[in-house]
Amino acid sequence: MTGGATGAYPARAVRDGGKGGRPMPEQQEYREYEDTGVEVAGGRLAVRRWPGRPGAGTLLAVHGIASNGLAWTRVAQQLDGVEVIAPDLRGRGLSRDVAGTCTMARHADDLRAVLDHFGVERAVLAGHSMGGFVACVAGRRDPGRYSELVLVDGGLGFPVPQDTDIDAVLHAVIGPAMRKLEMTFEDRAAYHAFWAAHPAFAELRGPDIAAYLDRDLTGTAPQLRSACMAAAIREDAEDELRNPEVFAAIHELTVPARLLWAERGLQDEPVGLYAPAVIEASGLRDEGVALHFAPGVNHYSVVLGHGGAQVVAGHVREALAAATAGG
């Protein structure tokens, strides 16, 4: 990776239709981006950055356990003018070869290095799924670097028993995102088709989704495979699901935070990752975490879908405005 790779792409070629509906045409927009390498312990982290206007603020965006930074493309498209920085976490995407054990704390250190690289003193920090746990740990460790956390269907955790097999938990919860690690694909189209069959991806189409999926491929046809390193996924899962400090982070924040929880689940189940009763029983409201229900979206489409991205971007703008008002 070098700091000189730049480009632009259609921001919104189509709008997702309703379930079973047809995509609706939408005016095409473009937003410039650059791909940069940031030095961290163990190698160089790949970062997608959408430059912003002076004074508009910065969003540092963290993806989920088996994802990559391009998961935030549609959110970035909704935040024209705001600087958006979205790294591929170590062991994923174009950062797959960064060496070292993966934990929430290690990712938090990497985020600090990313902010330092771009000269950002303070940012809004958003995290989706496992990225929410990374965000909570980062906010707990470096409260001076983040004006607010926007947690998207992640960050609130519950321990699993020590005798529970982590791979079994991962297969049960994220399903195809684990199965892909054991598969090879004849070409990019085959990988796109694999995800098109996923119930939570039924409405997710377009060139930006294709680019997101392509960033998760490595190797040469007909032996393409996911760029996610299985060891990184397992190490992060162990930390996310068994580390008491990770569970406690969301309850010990000293920076403002809001949690957006999706109505539907990882397989588009009618009940999401966080059931309403779980949210209410969490105690987060009394601890000052703002709770926001995101209807009509699932765990993936809350960031990858146009509607979900618009909702997330709206919360980011509120967080940025609050940071500006607070000085």
C-alpha positions, -999 to +999 in steps of 0.1 A: +000+000+000+011+035-007-003+069+002-008+079-034-037+056-045-068+077-052-100+074-071-137+080-073-168+059-079-205+062-082-218+070-047-254+059-052-263+042-085-295+027-072-316+029-041-326-004-024-362-012-030-385-028-004-384-065+002-390-082-031-392-048-048-371-036-077-341-012-073-351+024-080-329+046-101-312+074-083-290+102-094-253+092-095-230+110-072-192+108-068-169+112-039-131+111-041-112+087-019-076+076-013-061+044-002-032+048+022-008+026+042-004+034+079+025+019+099+015-001+130+032-027+151+036-057+128+032-041+094+012-016+074-025-011+079-046-005+048-069+025+051-096+039+029-100+077+034-126+100+020-112+136+025-135+163+040-138+200+042-119+219+068-139+222+100-164+195+091-149+170+115-137+134+112-153+100+115-131+071+123-150+040+113-144+004+124-158-027+107-169-061+120-151-093+127-150-107+091-154-075+072-132-047+058-131-009+057-152-006+026-182-017+047-185+021+055-186+032+018-223+040+018-221+058+052-193+079+038-214+087+007-240+101+030-214+123+048-201+143+019-178+170+033-169+150+064-135+133+065-142+095+069-113+072+077-120+034+075-091+010+081-090-027+073-083-042+107-052-063+109-059-098+096-086-086+071-088-071+037-056-055+025-043-056+061-044-094+062-006-098+065-001-074+094+016-096+121+007-099+157-021-112+179-056-096+174-075-082+204-097-052+209-069-035+227-045-041+198-070-027+174-075+003+197-037+009+195-039+007+157-067+033+156-046+057+176-018+052+150-043+059+122-054+092+139-018+102+144-009+094+108-036+118+095-029+144+121-064+141+136-065+152+173-101+142+179-128+123+160-162+107+162-156+069+165-181+045+150-180+008+152-202-019+136-206-053+152-172-063+166-161-028+157-184-016+184-164-035+210-132-021+195-147+014+197-157+009+234-122-003+243-106+025+223-129+051+239-121+037+274-084+038+268-081+070+248-110+092+259-092+124+248-091+113+211-128+107+207-157+132+210-184+105+208-189+069+201-215+057+176-220+020+182-239+002+154-253-032+165-223-039+186-204-031+218-228-047+243-215-082+251-221-112+273-196-138+282-197-174+269-187-203+291-150-212+291-158-247+279-177-235+248-159-240+215-153-206+199-156-219+164-190-234+172-202-201+185-189-183+154-205-207+131-238-204+150-238-166+150-221-154+118-226-186+097-215-178+061-189-154+073-172-184+089-179-208+061-162-186+036-129-191+054-130-228+044-139-222+008-123-213-025-141-195-054-136-198-091-139-161-097-152-129-082-187-136-096-188-168-077-180-150-045-206-124-052-231-151-058-222-167-025-232-136-006-262-129-029-277-161-015-273-148+021-307-138+034-294-106+050-279-096+016-310-100-004-314-063-011-277-054-012-266-047-047-245-022-067-209-014-075-200-003-040-212-037-026-192-054-053-161-034-043-166-043-007-168-080-015-138-078-039-117-063-011-123-096+008-107-117-018-071-128-022-053-153-044-057-161-081-087-175-100-098-203-098-085-205-063-097-172-048-104-172-010-114-148+017-087-123+027-098-127+064-072-147+084-089-174+104-064-170+133-073-133+135-110-140+136-106-166+164-083-144+184-107-115+183-136-137+191-119-151+221-112-116+233-147-103+224-165-132+240-144-140+271-125-109+282-142-092+312-125-059+304-141-059+269-176-065+284-170-038+309-158-011+285-193+001+273-203+005+310-172+025+319-171+051+292-163+087+300-171+100+265-207+103+252-220+072+234-250+061+215-260+025+205-280+019+174-296-016+174-310-032+142-345-046+141-334-078+123-305-103+128-275-116+111-295-140+090-323-115+086-342-131+115-371-110+128-354-104+161-320-088+159-287-094+176-300-074+205-336-082+215-356-053+230-356-069+264-318-073+263-314-036+255-337-026+283-320-049+308-285-037+299-286-007+322-270+014+295-298+040+296-291+047+332-254+049+325-259+076+299-256+057+267-283+069+243-303+040+228-317+041+193-338+015+175-331+011+138-363-004+122-364-021+088-327-031+087-307-062+096-273-065+111-256-060+077-279-036+059-277-012+088-244-001+073-243-017+039-278-007+028-287+028+016-314+032+042-294+020+071-264+041+060-285+071+059-297+065+095-261+059+107-248+089+089-275+110+106-263+100+140-227+107+130-237+142+119-255+147+153-223+136+171-201+159+150-225+188+156-224+181+194-186+181+193-185+214+175-210+230+199-191+217+229-159+233+216 
